[in-house]
C-alpha cells in the first residue's frame, strides 16, 4: 500500500453526511487513485474489517458507529474522448456532481443539464440512478468501472448490466457491499437535445439554445423548492415517488382529481410530496425533525436529533399516507452504521 495513504482511527463523520448526524468510523481512508483503493481493500481483507463505501453523504442516514473500514474515494479526474459532435466523458468517483454538470454544460455539451444541483459525488450517482425533470443518470450513462471488494478485481459494467430502474440499480441491491465504483463513462453531445417536458421546466427554460440555460433554470427551481443542506440539514427527497398500478391510480384520481400522476415503467408514478402534504405534514415539526414548508418530500434536521428518531418520524409519515391513500412510501436514503452500545468506550 502507498506510504502516503492515511488510515484514520475513530474518525468523525459529522461533516460526511448532509443530515448532520454525529457519527464516526472505526477506520477511515480516502484513496485518491486505483492503487490506493486496492491497497485499502487489501488491508481490510487482512484485518477482517467490513468495508463501507461513502460518497458525499447526501443520500444516507448515518447511525452513530460504522464498523470496519469506511472508504471515501477522492479521485477527481475527468476527461473527454471526443468523436466529432459526440463524446465519452470519463469521471472518477470523487468528482462533485453539481460542479461536473455545470462544467460540462458551460463547455456546450448536452446530456447532463437536467441533473443539475443534485448533491453528492459522481461515484454515488449510479447507486440511486439519480434523476430529475424527466431525466435519469441511466439515460446518459454508458458504463461503470468497479473494483470487487473481495479480491480487488477491476471490471467494466455496461449500462444494461447495471439493472437500472426508478431510483434502483444492482449497486443498491445485490452488488451493495461487493463492489466499489471508481469511474463513470457518460455520453454527451454538442447537438441540442433539450428535455423540457417535466414539471415547470418547460416554462422556465423555454427557448433554451445552450445547455447552461437549462442548468440555470433547473438550479433556480431546485433552490426555490429545496433547502440548502449547508444551511438546513437534509438529504433532498426522503421518499421515492411510489409507482402503482393503472387501476389503483384511476381509483385515486376519482377520489382526488388533483393528484399528480405520471406514466412510469410498470404502472403510474404518483407524487409522494402531494400525498404527504395532503396528510397534513407539510411544514410540521416533531422535536429535532420536520417536513419542509416548501417541499413535503424533504425531511429536515434542525439539530440535536438521532438517526433512529428520524427513521421513526419517517415511518409515522409513511403509515399515515398508507392509511389514507392505500399507498406505501419507500425511503430513498440508505441506512449505514449502527447504534453505539451504552457501555462502548471509543
N, C-alpha and C positions, 0 to 999 in steps of 0.2 A: 504494500500500500504506500502511496506517495507520502513522503515525510511531512509535507505541508498540510496534510489532511488533519483537521482538528475535530476530535471527538469530545463533546461536552457532556459531563455528567450532571444529572438532575437539572436539566436546562429548562428555564421558564419558557412557556409557550403563550403567555398572555398576549403578546403582540403578534402571534402567528395565527390568530383566529379573529374574524371580524365581529364575532359576538362578544368579544372582550372577556371571556371566561378565564379565570385563573386556573392554569394547568401547567404541568411540567412533564418533560420526557426523561425517562430513566437515562437514556443516552441520545444525543442529537448529533447529526452530521449534515453538512451542506456541500455535497460533492459538486464540483464545478465542471467536470467532464466525465466521459465514459470510464476512464481508468480509475478515477476516484470513486465512482459509483460501484464499480466491480470490486474495488478494494474494500469498500464499506460493507458490501453484501457478504464478501468472504469473511470479514471479521465477525459479522453477525452469525454466520453459519458456524464458525469455530467456537463462538461463545455461547451458542444455543439461544440467541436472542430472537424473539419475533421482530418482524420489520413492519413499520407503518410508514406509508408514503403520505406526505403532506405538501400541499402547494401553497397558495396564498391564504388558505384558511377561510375562504369566503363562502364555502358550501358545506361546512362541517359544524357539528355540535361537539365540542371538546369536553369530556369529563376530566376530573382533576389529574389523573395519572395515566400516562401512556407507557406501558411496559416495553422493555427491549429497546431497539434502535429506531428512532424517528429519523427519516430521511427526507430532507427538503432539497430537491435538485435546484442548483443555482446556475446552470449553464444558460447563457443569454444570447448565443449566436443566432443570427438568421441570415439567409442568403437566398438569392433567386437563381433559378435555371430558366432563362428566357428563350422562348421559341416564337419569334415574331410578336404577335399580339397576345399570346398566351404565355403563362409561366407557372412553374412549380416553385412554391415558396417553402423553404425548409426552416423550421422554427424549433429551437431547443426548449426543453420543458420549463426552464426557469424564466422565460420571457413573460413580462407583464402583458396580459391580453389587451386591455384598453389601449395601452401605448402602441402595441402592434397594429391594431385595427386603424388607428389614426395615422400611423406612419404609412401603411400600405395605401390607404385612401388618399393621403396627401400626395403620394407619388403617382396617383392616377390609375391605380389598379382597382378593378371592381371584383366583388365577391364576398368581402367580409363586412361591408359597411352597416348592414342591419344588426350586426352583433356588437355594435359599439357600446362602450361603457359597461360591459358585463365584467364585474370584478373577478380577479383571480389570475392564475398563470396558465400558460398555454398547455402545460402537461396535464392539468386537471380538466381541460375543456372536453376531451372525448369521454370522460367518465360519465358525465351527465348528458352528453350530447347537447351542449348548451344551445339555446335558441332564443330568438326574439323577433317580433314583427314579421312572422311568416317564413323565417329562415332558420335552419339548424346547421350546426357545425358539419353534419354529415353531407350537407348539400355542396360544400366546398372542400371537403377533405378527400385526399387520395390514398394516404397510407399513414400508419402509426408505427414508429420504431420503438421496440420494447426490449427490455432485458429481463430474463427469468430470474426471480429471486432465489430459486433453489440451486441453480448452477451457473448463473452469470451468462447464459447463452443469449446471444443477440439475434433478433429476428425482426422481420418487417411484415406487418399485417396490413393487407389491402383493406379498403373501406368495407367491402362486402363481408369480410371476415370478422368485423368488429361488433356485429349484432346490434346495430343502432336502431333505436325506436324513440318514442317520445320520452325524453329525459332518461333514456335507458341505453345501456351498452354492455358488452361482455366484460368490460373493465370494472363495471359496477357490480356485476354478478359473479359468474364462475371464475373470472380472472382476478377478482379482488383479492389482494394479498398474495398474488402469484407472479405478477409482473410489475415492472416499473416503466412508465412511459418516459422516453428520453427525447423523442423528436416527433413532430408532426410534419407531414407534407401536404400543403394546401394548394388548390388550383385557383388562380386569379387570372383576370383578363383585362386588356385595355378596352375591350368593347363594352359599351354601355349595356348593362343588364339590370337596371334598377327594378327592385321588387317593392312596390309601394302599396300593395293591396290589403294590408293588415292594419286594423285599428285606425287611428287618426294620422298615420304616417303619410297617406296619400295627399292630404291637405297640407301638411307641414312641409313636405318635400316636393310638392308639385313642380314639374318643370326642371327637376334636378338634371344637370348635364355633367356633373362631376361627382365621383363617389364621396368626396369630402362634404358636399352639401347634404348628402344622406346621413353621414356620420354626425354632422352638426344637428340635424333635425332629430335623429334618434336620441342623441345625448341630451338635447334640450327637453324632450319628452320625459326621459328617464329621470332627469334632475327635478322636474316638476312633480313627478309622482312618487319617486323613491328616495328615502333618506340616505345621505352620505354616511357609510359605515364609520368614517373617521370622526363623525360628529355624534351619531346615534347608532349604537351597535346593532347590527342586523346581518342576515345572510341573504338579503333580497327576498324573493318569493320563497316562503317557507313550505307551501304546499304545491303539489302538482295540480294542474287543471285536470279534473277527472274526465275520463273517456267512458261514456255509457252507450248502451245500445240505442239504435234509432227509435225503437218502440218506447224506451224509457224517456228519451229526450222529448219525444212528441207528447207523452203524458205530462211531463213537467212544463212544457211550453203552453199546454192548455190551461194549466193552473197558474202559470207565471209567464205571461206573454213577453215580458221584458227580459227574460233570462237570455243572456248572450250564448249562442251556440255556434260551433264551427265544425265543418267536416273534418274528420280525422280517420286515420287508419284504424279499422276495427270498430268504428262507430261514430259518435258525435262527441266533440270536446266541449265541456261546459266551463264557464268562467268561475273558478274557485273563489276569487275575490268577491264576486257578486253574491255567491251563496253565503259566504262568511258575513258580508255586510248585512244581508237580509235576515241574518240570525241575531243582529243587534250588536255585533262585536266591534265594528269599525270605530276606532278612536277610544276604545275602552282600555283600562289598565287593571292589572292584577299583581299587586306587590311590585316586584322589580321588572315585570314584563308588561307589554301592551300590544295592541293591534294598531298599526299606523293609521293616522287620521286621514291620509290621502290615498292609501292603497291597502285594502284589507288583507291582501295576500302576505303582507310583510309583518312579521312579529319582531318587536324591538326589545332591546335590553337596556333599561335605564341605569343599570349598575348595581353591583352587590348581590346579584342573583346566582343561582346554581343551575347547572345543566339539567339536573333531574327535575327542577321546578319548571323550567321551560318546556320540557317534554310533557309534564303533567298539564300545563296550560294549553299546549297544542292539542293534547288528547281531549281536553274538555271542549275545545272548539270543534274538533272533528266529530265528536259524539253528538253535539247539538245539530251540526249540519246533517248528519246521518238521520237523526231523529226527525228533523223537519222535512228534509227533501229525499231521504232514502238513498243518499249518495255518500260514499265513503271517500274521505280525503286521505291522500298519502303524502307524508312529508318528503321534501326534496333533499335536505341536507343529510349527510351520513353522520352516524354517531361514532365517535372514536374515543377510546380510553375507558377508564373505569373509575368508580368511586374509590377514595382512599380510606382504608381501614382506620378507625379511630386510634388504634394502637401503633400505626405505622410511623416510624420516625425517618425523616429524609434530610 
